[in-house]
Amino acid sequence: MKQLSGLDATFLHMETASQFGHVSSLCIYEKPSGAYDPLAAFRRQVERRLHLLEPLRRRLVEVPLGLDHPFWIEDPDFDLDFHIRHTGVPPPGDDEQLQELVARLIGRPLDRAHPLWEMYVIEGLANDRFAVLTKIHHATVDGASGAELTMLILDATPDAADVTPDVDWRPDPAPTDMQVLARASVNLVRKPGRALLLSARALRELGEATRNPAIIEASRQWRRSLRGPLGQLLNRGRKRDEERDPPPSLPTAMAPRTPFNGPITAHRKFAFRAASLQQVKDIKNALGATVNDVVMAVCAGALRTYLEKRNELPDAPLVSMIPVSIRTGEETDKWTNRVSGLLALLPTNEPDPIERVRKVHDAMVSSKELFNAIPADTLTDFAQFPSPAMFARATRMAVRWRLADRFNPPANLVISNVPGPREPLYAAGAKLLHYFPVSTIVDGQGLNITVQSYLDSLDFGLVSCRELVPDVGDLADDIIREIDALAVAAGA
C-alpha cells in the first residue's frame, strides 16, 4: 500500500457531478499495410508492458470516514478488458464526428472501484486511420509522468521487439478497514506539527512577496514564539532567506468575467486543430521571442477575436493559469503529482498582434519571477492537511452556492504548452500521426486550451463546457487564423 500525497488526493476531492479529475489524450494512428486489427493490436501492446505501467495497475482504497487521504494497492481483481474498449464513428469518419464522440466520452467519470483509466480504440476514420482516446485520472499522474507513461507504451520503431517482463507483477490482497486505519494513523499523528510549521513558513514567504510589513512582523513574532524542535526547523536558513533579493510584488489585477467563467455542467465540447511547428518557430525567430510566447499570443489574439465577435470582450486583459512542473529529478516516486501553476496576463485588450507577443513575453517574465519568489512546494504542501471529508464537503458547498456566479475567477482559463517528441512513435506497428491533448475544466473556468508538439506539428486540444462555450470549434479556427496573421505581420 502507498498513500496518495495531498496534491494527488486533491484531484479526487474536487470531483462533483459536473467536474471530473481525469485528463485525456487523443492519438491518431495510421494503420500499417495489410490486415490489421487495431483493438487486438493495441490491447496486446499494453498487456506486454503492464509490468512497467504501475499507474495502470493500481486502484484506490479509501480510509474509513474520510479521515485521511486514500491509498493505492495493486488491484487484486485487475481486468484489462474492462479498461481497453472498442468504439467507432460511421465510416468514413470525419473530424466533427470524432470530436463529438470524444466530448461524450470525457464527460463521464472514471469508476473508482477499478484502476482509474480507460482507453477507447476508435475505428471508422477516413484515410485508413484509427484513434485511441486515453482517459487517466490526474490523481495518478501529472503532465510529466503522463508523458513518461505514454513513452513506455509506445515504440520508437514500427518493428520493435516485444517487451519481456523481468518479473511478473503481483496484485496486493485487499486490506481490511482496520489495516487501512492503522496505516493512516501514523500520518494523522504528525499532521498538527507539520501544519504549524508549514503555516509559519508560508506566512513569512507571503510577507516577503507582498512586501507587507505587518505580515512580515507577524511571521517574525510567530517564529520567536516557537520553541523546541519546531522552532529550530522553522528558523533554519532564516538568515539566508533574509539576505536574498526582495521578490516582486503580487499582481493586483483580477480576472474579468467572460462567458466561459460560470458554473459548468457535465456536458463537454471538444475541438482539435493542427498547426505547423516550423511556422511558429519562424515567427518566434523573426520576433526574438519563444515558442511559448507565440502560442500564448495567438491564443490571446484568438480569444480577442472570439469575444469581440460576440460583443463580450472585456476592457481588461484576461488572466491565464499556466501549469508548471516542479519536478527536480530527485523524486523517489515518479508516479505522483509534482505540479503547480502561475498566473499570467493575456493581452486580449491589445489589437496589434506583434505588440501582443511583446506583452505576453513581459507578462511571463513577471509571473515567473513571482512564481520563483514563493516556493511552489510551500503552496502544494498545504494540500496534505484538509481531510478528504472536509475537502469534498467544501467542493459540494461551492457548487451548491454557485460561487462561480458570485465571484470573479482568479483566472479565466487554463493554457498549457507541452513540448513533445520530435521523432516518430508507433503502437504495434501503427505510426502515431498526431497527439491531441484533451484536458479538464473546473467550475468557474469552462475553457481549457492545451497544446502538444509532436514531430513537425503543434496539436491544439480545446475542451469546454457545452453550455458555456458551445462553439469551441470557432475558437479553434480563430487560433489557426491568428497564427497565419501573425506570420504575415512578422514577415515570417
N, C-alpha and C positions, 0 to 999 in steps of 0.2 A: 504494500500500500504506500502511496505517495500523496501527500496533501497538496491541494492546489494553493498557489500563492493568492494573496488578497486581490491582486490585479487580475489573475486568471478567473477567480470566482466572480469578480465584478461583472464580467460578460455573461455570467449565468443569472446573477441577481437582477440585471437590467431588463430581463425579458418580461414582456407582457403579452396580451392577446394580439397586439399590433406591432410590437417591437421585438425583433429577433436578434440573437447574438451570433449568428453564423455569417461567415463570409464565403464567397464563391469565386469560381473562375470558369470561363467558357473557352475550351480549347477546340480549335477547328483542325481536323486532320485530313490529309489526302490519302486515300486508300492505295496500297501498293497494287501492282498489276496482278491479274489472276483472281481466282476465287478467294474471297476474304470475308470472314465473319467478324465484324467489329466487336460485338458483345463478347464472343468467346475469346477473341484475341486479347482484348483489354482485360477481361477477368483473369486470364492466365498471367498477364503481365503483373498485375497487382498481387496475385496469390504467391508467385515465386519470390516476391520481395517482402512479404509480411514480416519476416524476422527482422527486417531493417526499419519497419514503419511502426514504431511504438505508438504514436498518436492514433493510429487506426485500430489498434487492438484493445485499447483501454476504455473502460466505462466508469461512470460515476457511482460512488457510494456516499449517500448523504449522511450527515451527522444528525442523530435524532433531535427533534425540536428545533433544528436550525441553529444550534448553539455555536457552531464553528464552520469553517469552510469545508467543503466535501473532500473526499479522497479519490484517487484513481486506483483501479485494480485492473489487471489483465483479465479481460472478460471471460468467465468460465463457460459462457454459452455463445461464444463468437460464431456468427453465421455470415460468411462472405456474401451469399446470395441475397441477404437482406439489404446489404449496402450497395451492391452494384446492380443497377436496374436498367431496364430497356424501354425506350420510348422512341417517338419519331414524329415527323411532320409529314403531311401528304406530299409525295413527290410530284414534281420537282420542287423541293422546299426552298423558299426564298428567305431573305434576311428578316422580313417582317414576321413571318410565321415562327422563325426561330426565336426572335426577341420576345414574342408573346408567350411562347412555351416556357422560356427561361423565367419570365416575370411571374408566371403562375407557380413554378416550382420553388422559387426562392421565397414566395410568400407563405410558406408552410414551416412550422418549427420542426426541429430535429427531435427525435424520440429519445428521452433521457434514460430509458431502460436499456438502450444499446449504446455502443460507441458512437460518438457524436459526429458522424459524417455520412454522406451519401454521394454516389457517383451515378449519373444518368448518361448512358450511351444513347445518343440521338442519331437516328438514321433518317433517310429520306431527303437529304440535302442534294442540291444540284451539283454538277461537275465532279461527281464521284468522290464526294467528301462525306465525312461524318463528324459529329461533335461529341465532346464529353463535358458535361456540367458537373463540377465538383463542389459540394457544399460541405464545409467543415466548420466546427464551432470555434469562435475566437478564444474560448477558454482553453483550447488545446494548443493552438499555435498563434504566433503573430506573423507579420509580413515576412520577416527574415527567415524564421523557422519554417513557415509555409513554403517559401521558395526552395528551401533545402529539401523539404519533403517531396516536392514536385521533381526535383533533380534525382532523387533516389528512385522514383517511379519510372522516369523516362530514361532513354538511352541516347548516347552521343552518335551512334551509327545505326543504320537500319537493320543490320545483321548481327547485333550484339549477342554475345553468348549468354545463355541462361545463368541467372544468379543462383548459386547453390548455397543454402544456409550453412553456416559453420555449426550452429546448434539450433535445434527446434525451439521455438518459443513455447512457454508453458503457461496456461491460464492460472490465475490465483483462485483459491477457494473463496466463496463469498463470505465476508466476515459477519459476525453477529453484531447486533446493536451495542452490546456491552464492549466488544472488542474495539469498535469504532470510537465509542465514548472514551475508552481508556487511552487510545492514541491521541484523541483531541484534547484530553485534559492537560497534557504536558504543555501544549501551546496556550491553553486558556490561562494557566498559572502565570505565564510570562507576560501576557498582554498588558496588564496595567503599567508595569515599569517601562516597557518598551514604548507605550503610547505617550507616557510623560516625557521621556527622553526625546522622542521624535517631535512632540509639540513644541518643546522649548527650542529645539534646533530650528524648526520651521519658523517660529516667531522671530528669531534672530535674522534669518535669511530674508524674511518678508520686510523687516525694518530696514535692512541694508538695501534691498532692491527698490523700496519706495523712498528711501532717504527720510523716513518719518522719525523724528527724534523721540516721540512718545513711545512708539513701538520698540525702538532700539533700547531705550531706557528700561522699558518693561521687561525685555528679554534679559538685560543685564541683571536686574533685580531677581528674576526667576533663577538665573544661573547661580547667583550668590546664595539663594535660599536653599539650594540643593546641597545635601551633604552625603558623604559616603561614596560608594561606587558610582551611583548615578551622576553625582556632581562631577566626579573625576572624568567620566566618559564625556559629559557634555562640554567641559572646559578644555578637553584635549584638543589641541590645534587651534584654540581661540586666537592666540597671538598671530598665527599665520593668517587667519581669516581677516583680522583687523588691519593687517599690513597690505592686503591686496587692493587693487584699484577699485574705486566705487563703481557698482554696477549701474546700468542705465535705468531710467525711471520706468515705472509701469505705464502702459498706454492708457489713455483716458477715454478713448472712443468706444462707444457701444455699437454693436451691430444694428443697423437699421432693419426695420421689418420689411419682408418681401412675401410674395405669395407662397413660397415654399417654407416659410417659418410659421408652422402651426402644428396642432396635433395630427399625427399620422394615423392611417388605418393599416390594416393587414394587407392591403392590395398594392401591388408593385407595378411599375413600368420599367422597362429596360431598353436601352439603346446602345449599340456598339458601332464604332467607326474606326477606320484605319487611316493613318496619315504617314507620309514619308519622313522617316527619321533623318535622312540626309537633307531634306528641305529645311527641317527645323535646325539642324546643325549649320546650314548655310546662313540662316537668319541670325543665329547667335554669334557666328563668326563676324558677320557684317556689322553687328551692333556692339561687339565686345561684351556680350552677356554670357549666360549659361543656358544649357538646355532647360533647366528648371525655370529660369526667368522667363523664357519664351513660352513654355507650357502654361505657367501661371498667367502671363499676359494675354495669351489667346483665350484662355478661359474667362478672364476679366472682360475682354472685348466681346466674347460671345454672350456672356451674361448681360452686358450692357445692351447689346442689340435685342436680345430676347425680351428683357424687361421694358425697353423703350417702345418696342412694337405693341406692347400691351398697356402702355401708359402707366407703368408701375415702377419706373426706375427711381430709386431714392436719390436725393441730392448728395448724401454722404456715401463714401465708398463702402462696399460690402466688406465683411471680415471672413476670412477662411481659416478653418482649423486644418493644420498640416501634421499628419502623423510623423513621428521621428523615432527611429530605432535608438535605444540606449544600450545596445549590446557592446560589451568590451572585448569579447572573445575569450574571456576568462570564466564564463559561466560554467558551473558544474552540471547544470541541466539545460540542454539546449531546447527541449520541448516545453517551453513555458513562455509567458509574455514578458518581453523587455521593450516596452514601447511607451512613449509619451507623446506630447503634441505641443505645437506652438501656434500662436495666433498671428496672422499677418493681414494687413490691409490690402484689399484688391482695388485697384484704381478704376472702378466702374464709372466714376464720375469724370474720367479723363477721355475726351473724344479722339485725341491723337494716338494712333497705335504705337508709334516709336516712343512717345513720351510714356505710354503705359509700361513698356519694357523697363525704362529707367526707374519709374516709380515702384514697380514690382521689385527690382533689384535693391533699391534703398530700403523698402519695407522688410524684405527678407533679411538684410544685414542687421537692421534694428531688432527684429524679432529673435534672431539667433543670438544676439548679444544678451538679450533679456533671458532667453532660454538657458544660456550658459551661466548666467548670474544666479539663478535659483535652481540648484541641482535637481534634476528630474527624479532621482531616487527618493528625495525627500517627499515629493508630491505623491509618487506612486506607492510609497511605503504606507501611507495613511490607509490604503485600501485593505490592509491587514486587519484593522481593528473593528469595524462595524460587523455585527453578527449577520449571517445570511437572513435571518428572520427580520431583523431591523431594516436591512437594505431593501429587501423585497417589499416590505410594507411601505417604505418611503417612496419607492418607484410607483407602486399602485396608487398611492395618495396623489402623487404628482399628475398621474394620468386622470384620475377621477376629478381633480380640481381644475383640470385643463390649464395647468400653469404655462404651457406653451402658447396659450392665447392671451395670457395676462401680462407676460413679461417679454421684453426683447431678448433674443437669444445671445449668448456670448459669441457665437459665430453663426453665420448664415448657412454655411455648407462646409463639407469636407472636400478638399482637393489633395490628391496624393499622386506623386510621380515616382514610379518604381523602376530602376534600371534592371534590365533583364539580359539574358544571354545573347551573344552575337553569333553563336554557332547553332546550326540546326539541331533539333531534338526529335526523337522518334518514340513511338509507343507500339511495340510489337510489329515493327516494320513500317508503320504508317507515319509519314512525315507531319510534324506539327507546323501548321501554316500561320496560325495566329493564336495569341494568348490574351483574351479579353478579360480584364478583372471585373468582378461583379461584387461590389462591396455592400455595405449595410447602411441603413438610415435609422435615425432615432427621433423621438418626439421633439418637435421644435426645429428639426433640421431634416426636411423632407427631400433633400437632394444630395447626391454624392457623385463626384467625378473622380475616377481613378484611372491612371494611365500606366501602361506597362510597355516597355520597349522589348522587342524581340526581333532578331535579325536586323533588317533594314526598315522596320515598321514601328510606328508608335500606335499602340492599340488602346483606344479610349473605351471605357465602360461607364455608362451613366445609369444610376439607379435612382428612382424617385417614388414618392407616394402617388398612387394613381389619381387620387382625388386632388392633390395639391399641384402636381405637375403632370397633367395627362398627356401633354405634347412634348415629352422629353426628347423625342426624335428630332424635333425642330431645333432644340438647343444643340444637339449633337451635330446637326448640319451647320449651325452657326459657327461651331468651333472649327470645322474644316474650312469654311469660307474665310474665317478670320486668319487662319494660317496662310492661305493664299494671299489675302490682302496685306498681311504684314510682310510677306516675302517681296511683294511688289514695292511697298513703302520703303523697305530696307535695301532695295536694289539687289536682292539675293537671287 
